[in-house]
Amino acid sequence: MAADVKPRVKVPKTAAAGEVIAIKTLISHPMESGQRKDSDGNVIPRSIINRFTCEFNGQSVIDVTLEPSISTNPYIEFDATVPEAGEFKFTWYDDDGSVYEDVKAIEIA
């Protein structure tokens, strides 16, 4: 993982079975659109997080395609139903082939 790319995720530690929870994610990433030029007039290559996914116990919760117009440090918030105790797995995919992951466990209260 590149030093300047840092995923952060906020998931409650517990929930009731069937409860809908809010999940907040942020990844620190410079997000270069590929349309700007450097001081020498050369095009700066595109470098964005182009996809974000979340799974709960292996089942897809959300799968988002991100486009070059996405902001620096993309923030994604969404709701998910918690049917049982388990793990949320978050994955960000970068244009350069890098993959960034985070996992958060949740218990049933």
Residue pairs with C-beta under 8 A, 6 or more apart in sequence:
1 98
1 100
2 98
4 28
4 29
4 30
5 27
5 28
5 29
5 94
5 98
5 100
6 27
6 28
7 25
7 26
7 27
7 28
7 90
7 92
7 100
7 101
7 102
8 25
8 26
8 27
8 28
8 102
9 23
9 24
9 25
9 26
9 88
9 90
9 102
9 104
10 23
10 24
10 25
11 21
11 23
11 88
11 104
11 106
12 21
12 106
13 105
13 106
13 107
14 106
14 107
14 108
14 109
15 21
15 82
15 106
15 107
15 108
15 109
16 82
16 108
16 109
17 82
17 83
17 84
17 108
18 81
18 82
18 83
19 81
19 82
20 79
20 80
20 81
20 82
21 79
21 80
21 81
21 82
21 106
22 77
22 78
22 79
23 54
23 77
23 78
23 79
23 80
23 88
24 75
24 76
24 77
25 52
25 54
25 75
25 76
25 77
25 90
26 73
26 74
26 75
26 76
27 49
27 73
27 74
27 92
27 100
28 73
29 48
29 49
29 72
29 73
29 74
29 92
29 94
30 47
30 72
31 47
31 48
31 49
31 70
31 71
31 72
31 73
31 74
32 44
32 45
32 46
32 47
32 48
33 46
33 48
33 68
33 69
34 43
34 44
34 45
34 46
34 47
34 68
35 43
35 68
36 43
36 44
37 43
37 44
38 44
46 68
46 95
47 94
47 95
47 96
48 66
48 67
48 68
48 70
48 94
48 95
49 66
49 70
49 74
49 92
49 93
49 94
50 65
50 66
50 67
50 93
50 94
50 95
51 63
51 64
51 65
51 66
51 92
51 93
52 62
52 63
52 64
52 66
52 74
52 76
52 90
52 91
52 92
52 93
53 60
53 62
53 63
53 64
53 90
53 91
53 93
54 60
54 61
54 62
54 63
54 78
54 80
54 88
54 89
54 90
54 91
55 61
55 88
55 89
55 91
56 80
56 82
56 86
56 87
56 88
56 89
57 84
57 86
57 87
61 78
61 80
61 88
62 76
62 78
62 80
64 76
66 74
80 88
82 106
82 108
84 108
85 105
85 106
85 107
85 108
86 105
86 106
87 103
87 104
87 105
87 106
88 103
88 104
88 105
88 106
89 101
89 102
89 103
90 101
90 102
90 103
90 104
91 99
91 100
91 101
92 99
92 100
92 101
93 99
94 100
